Each structure stands twice: as C-alpha cells, then as structure tokens.
Amino acid sequence: MGVITHLQGSVKGIPNRYIVLVTVFLTLILLTLKGLPYTPDALSVPLGISQSSVSNEVAYEASVAPVIRRANATFIILCRNSEIEGVIQSVREVEDRFNRDFNYPYVFLNDEPFTDEFKTRISVISPSVMEFGVIPHDDWFQPSWIDEEKASAARKQMELDNVIYGGSVSYRNMCRFNSGFFFRHPLVQKYRYYWRVEPHVHFPCNIPLDPFLYMQDHNKTYGFTITLYEFESTIRTLWQTVQEYVSLYPEHIHPDNAMGFISADEGAHYNLCHFWSNFEIADMDFWRSDAYMTFFEFLDSKGGFYYERWGDAPVHSIAASLFLPQNAIHFFDEIGYQHIPFSHCTENAERWKNGRCSCDPKESFDYNGYSCLRQWEAVAGHR
C-alpha cells in the first residue's frame, strides 16, 4: 500500500472525498492483481474499517489449541510377537473409541524382545508414545525354589481334569507376573494409573469420559467392567492362605471394605467372585503399597501360583475388596467391552445411545447366571 500512502502524502489542495475515491480505486486494482476478493471484509483492513467477521477470523487463526488435562497414566499390554494381529486390532479400537483425543502412552511388555516388525506395525497406529520392554527373568519364570516335581504333578492332574490352562507353565508365569511384578517394571514405574488391554479385545462404544481422570478426581482405585466366578479347582487353598494373612496383618483390612462381594458369610468362605482382570483400570500406588506387597509376597511364598493355578484376577479382587474402602472400587458401566466369550454392554439407554454402541445390551454378560454383578450391586448399594 506504499503507492496509496505516497499519493495521499503528495497531493494537496484536492478535496478529501476525491482522495478517498482514488484510494478505493487503487485498492481494488491491487486486490485484483493479487487475486483477492474485493468484498467489504477485504477492504476493511486497508481502509481501517472494523468488521466483526474480520476480527473473528483473525481471532480464530491466532487461537491456541486448548490444553487437554491428562492423568499420569498409560495403557499396558502384555503380549507376544506372534500376537501382533490381535494387538493391532485392540490398539486400533482403543484409539478409535477413546485415545485419539488424549494420546495416552502405551507400554508393551514381553518375556522376549519385540521384533522390529512388531514395533513398526504398532507404532503407525497412534501418535502416542509407545515403549517396548522385556520382562526381567526372575519376574517371569518359575522361581527356583518351587518343587518342580510337585508342580508338574499338579499340572498333569489339572490336564486330566480338563481345567483350562491347567497344564500351562507360561499361563502360571503370566498370572504371577500380573499379580506382583508388572507395576514394578522399569518402564511402568513412572506412571500412577494404568489400563490393561489384551490382544483380540473389542470396545463397541465411544468412551465419553477420561477414565483415568475420573479415577483421579473421584478417589477411585480399581475399575472394572465384568465380574464372574473363578474355577474352584484352580484356587483350592487360596482363601485359606488369605485367612492366614489376615490373622497376621489385621491392620490392613479397611473398616469400610467390600468383603460382601467376595464372601456371603463374613469371610468364613470365599464365594469365588472376582473382577475379570483382563480389563482393569487401577491406581498402581495401591499395588505398590505395603499392604498389597506384603499380601503378594505372602501368597507367593506358598507356591500356589504353580502348585495350583492361582490367577491374578482373584488375587487382585480379594486384595481390593479387603484393603480398600468399598467406594474406591468403580464399575465402568459406560465402557463397552468384549473379551471372548464374555462381553459388557450397558443397559442404560442414554449411555448406549450417547456411546454410539454397536453391541446389543441383551447379549451383555452382566446378569448371566455366571456373573457376580448382582453381588457387587448388593455391596455398592445400587444397580
């Protein structure tokens, strides 16, 4: 606009209205040469005219993207290289239903190094930070102090009895690792909250809230979607061991606990109910606490992970039910979830609609005869 300024500064004695007309005329010529539309909005800037549409556009272009509040949290996926297709499917659904708006990081753990192919194929799914770790040998494999002859005999008997994973050592390694070691892995220690994700799981609903922040803001410690009964043949002496622990450490039992979820007779017997831990969102400060670490080490010393087939689900569930206040445990009804053969799909019509759920509430496992959700609702005081 230097030409216009020069013209206005050099022409004297000419009425102002003519100067303005010449200015407008030259402005139109310049806009035409630049390929710009000569609208009132376009003229407003060189002529100093205040237009709301211009100010709005400038404000929009200059705005800064809102800061998304996040918790100190991560997804944790324990998997093998051979499970790449199932892991891709699970991560893709986590991203589509929730994490594309939050970019929470992922930690992948394996008992052997991940291949470059695995890392490459997973990394392209999300811009989130992804870390890949190897589990320390002693955290994964059967301890040397376990009587292998006794453990082997137990596995053979379970195979004869057709107990699922009854003959598997690796499954027992996994249960023990998830019970007492995953939250101590070097890649995980910097985080407080985690969401456990397994290969080949489905999330049929959009997730309308940040579960991590919900846990943090509402003082929740353990979150679940599915409850069910454990196979009694896999944990024959677990409750007896729990009772021994309680007698030694009564100070760890919370006065407002959720004992009613796991026992119908005030702790005399275990009713086999547990939270299905292949989906869990929890505060790892609890697993790292003195109460839980003492509990795990006591259980581990009995050898039940190998002499029987103690699972991390009943171990976590019993600990949460005894050591936490009942209101620190949360049922994430709005999070649709499927881990074959069971699934959770909210029966709340508004949640189902708002989540754009692809699941059928009539197929939900919630009130199946093998579900323990009614026991939980009796303890929590609501449906």
N, C-alpha and C positions, 0 to 999 in steps of 0.2 A: 504493500500500500504506500510505498515511498513516493510514487508519482502523484497520488492524491494529496499527500502532505505538502509536497513541493508546490503543487498548483494552488492550494489554499494559502500557502505562505507567501506566494509571489504576486497574486492577482489582487489589486487594490482598486477601490472605487466601484466595484461591481456589487450590486445588491446581493445580500446573503442568500436569497432564495435561488438565485442563479448558480451560486457556488454549490449549494446543496444538490441542485438538479444535475450539475456536471459530475459531482461526486458520485451520485447514484448511478449515472450513466456509465462512468468509468468502472465502477464496482461490478456492474452487470457484465461488462466486457471481460473483466478479469476472471469472473466466475465462469463465464462461458469458455474462456481459454483453458481453464483448469478442469473443466468437465464437471463442475459442481452445480447442483440445482439452485436456481435463483428464486428461492422461497423467502418469505418474511423471516424464517428462522435463520437462513443462510446470511441474510443481510444484517441481522441483528448484531452480529459480532463486530463487523467493521464500522457500523453506524452507532455502536454503543447503546443499542436498544435492549432493555431487559425483557427476555421472553422466558416464560415458565418452562416451555418444552426444552429450550436450550439448557437452562440451569439444571433440569432434571437429568438430561443426557450426560452433562459434564459430571454431575454428582455420581451417576451410575458408573461411569468409566473410571472415576477416581476412587470408588469404594474399595474397601479391603475385605476379602473373604472372611466370614465370621470364624472365630476361633472355636473349634469343636472341643468341648470338655471331654476328657477321657480319664479312665481309671488306670492304675498301674497294673496292667493285665495282659494276658496272652492266651492264645489257643495252644493246646498241647496235643500232639498227635504221635502216638506210639505206633510204629509201623515197620514193615519190611520193604526192601526194594521191590520184591515181587508183587506187592500190593499197590503198585503205582496207579493202576486204573481206578481202583476203589478210593484211593486218597484224592485223586484229581476230582472225582465225582463229588466227594464230600466237601472239599475246599471250594469247588465251584458253587455249590449250593449255599455254603456259609457266606460266600461273597455276594451272591445274588440276593439272598434274603436279609442280609444284615451288614456285613463288614465292608462293603464297598463305600458306605457312608462314614466309616470310622477308622478303617485301616489299622486295626489292632494287629500286632505282630503274631507270628507263628513260630513255635519251636517243634521241630520234628526229631524224634528220638528213635534209635535203632540199636540193636546189640552188635551190629557191624556197620562199617562206614557206608554212607549213602553213595550211590553211583552218581557220576556227572549227569547221566541221562535223567535220573530221578530229580536231581536239583533243578536242572534246566526246565523240565516239563512242568514242575510245580511252580517255579518262580514266575513263569509268564502269566499265571492266572490272576495274580494280585500284585499291586504296587507295595503292599505291606512288607515290612522287614521279615525275612524268613531266615531262621538259623537251623542248622542241621548238626545234631550231636550224637556221639557214640556213648552208650551206657557203660560206665566202669564195670569191669569184670565181676568184682565182688558184689556189686549191686544187682546183678542179673542172674548169675549162675548159682546152682545149688551149693550151699555152703559145705565146706569140707567136713564139718562136724556132724552132718546128717548121716545117720546109719543107712547107707545105700541098700543094704540087704532088706532092711525093714521097709524102706521107701519103695523099693522095687516090688516087694510082695503086695504092698497096698495098691500100687498101680495095676498090677495084674488082676487083683480081686475086683477092682472097680471096672476094669475092662470086661471081666466075666459078668459083672452086674449091669453092663451097658450104661454106665454112668458117663454122661457127656464129658469129654476131655479127661476121662478117668485115667487113661494110660499116658497122658502127655506130661513130659517134664517141662517143656517150654511154656505150657499154659500155667504151670505152677510158678515158674520163674516170673512170668508176667504178673500174676496175682500178688506175689511177694513184692515185686518192684513197685507196683501201683499202690500197695499198702503202705510202704515205708521209705521209698527212695526217690520217686520221681521229683518231688518238691525240693530235694537236696541236690539235684543235678546242677552243675555249674551254669548252664545256660538258663536255668529256671530260677535260680536263687534271687535274681534282681527283681522278680515280679512278686506281686502280692496275690492277685486273683488269677484264676485260670478257668478255661472252658475246655473240657475234654471232648475231643472229636475222634471218631474212629473211621476207618475205611468203610465205604458202602453204606453210609447212613444218609437219611433224607430229612430235609427241613421243608415241609409243604406249605408253610405260612410265612409271609413277611413278618419280620420281628420288629414291632413298633417302638420298642424301648431299648435302651442300652442296659443289658442285664448286669454288666459289671458295675455301672454307676448305681443301678438300683440296689445291688448288694451293699455297696459302699454307703450310700445315702440313707439306707434303712436298717443298717446294722445287721445285715444278714450274713451268715457264714457258710451255709450249704444250700444249694439249689438243685432241684430235681424235676423230672417230668413223668417218670414211670416208676411204679413200685410193684413188687411181686414177692413170691415166696422162694426161698432158697431150697435146693435139693438137700434134704436132711442127711443123706448118705455121704455128703461131701464135708460136713462140719460136725461130726458126731461128738467131738469133745470141745468144740469152740465155746459154747455157753458155759460149760464147767470151768474153762480157763478164764473166761470173763469174770465169773463169780469169784475166783481166786484173786484176780487182780483187784476187784472192788473191795474185797476184805482187807487187802494190803494198803490200798490207796483210797479210802473213802472220801478224802478231801477233794478228789477230782470229780465227784458226782455233783452236778449242778442241782440246786434245790428245786428249780422250775424246769426239770428235764422233760424229755419226750419218751420216758420209759413205756408209757402206754402204747406206743406204736410197735414196740418190739416184744412186749410181754403182756399177757392178759391177767397175770397173777402176781404183779408187783415184783417181777424178777425171778420168781421160782423157776420158770421155764421160758425158753425162747420160742416165740411163735413163728420164726423163720422169715418174718417180713424184713425187707430191705429196700433201699433205694437203688435202682438199676444204675450202676456207676459208669456204664459206657457213655452216658450223658450225665455230666455233673459240672456245675459252676460253683466254685468254692473259694474260700479265703485260705490261702496256704499258711497264713500265720497260725491257723488252728492246727494244721498238721505238724507245724514246726514247734508247737507249744510243748511244755514239759509234760502236761497231762497226756497228750497223744503220743509223744515219742516214748514215754515210759510204757504206755499201753502197747505200742507196737513191739518194742523190744521184749516185753514180757511174753507176748504171743509168739514172737519169732523164736524165742528160746525153747519153746515147747515142740517146735518142729512140725506143727500142724499144717503148714503150707505144703509140706512134702509127704508126711505120714498119712495125711488125709488129703483134702484139696480145698483148703480154706480160700475163699475168694476175697478180693478187695472190696466187693460190694457189701457183704455183711460186716466186714471189719470197719469200713467207713461208716456204715449205717449205725452200728452199735455204738461206736465212739461218739458220733454226732448226737445220737438220742440220749446218751448218758451224760456227756460232758458239756453240752450246750444248753442254753435256755431254749425252750420249745419254739419261741418266736424268732429264733435265729435261723430256723430252717424254713425254706420257702419253696412252694410248689409253683413252678413257672407254667401255669395253665395256658398262657398265650403263645408259648413256643411249641409249635407242632414238631413232632419228631417221630422218626421211624428207624428202628434197628430190627431187621427181620429176625423173628416173626412178629414182634410186637410194635405197636405204634400209639402215639398220643395225639389226639385231635380235639381241641376244645369243644365243649358242648355249649359254650356261651355264644349265642347267635351274633351278638355285636362284635365280639372278638374275632369270631370266624370270618365275618364279613370284612372287617377292617384289615385283617391279615391277608385277605385275598387267598384264603386257604384252598389248596387243591385236594385236601384229604376229606374223607367222609366221617363226620362225628359218630355215625352209627357203627363204624368199624374200630373206634378207639378202644384201647385195652383197659381204660380207666376202671370200669365196673365189671370187667370179666371176673369170673369166679376165682381166677388165679392171681388177681390183682389185690394189693393191700391198700388201695387208695381210701377205702372206707375206714380202715383203721387209722390212717393218717388224719382224715377229716374228724374223726371222733376225738382225737388228741388236739387238733388245731382249733376245733370248735366251729367249723364252718364247712360247707361243701364248696 
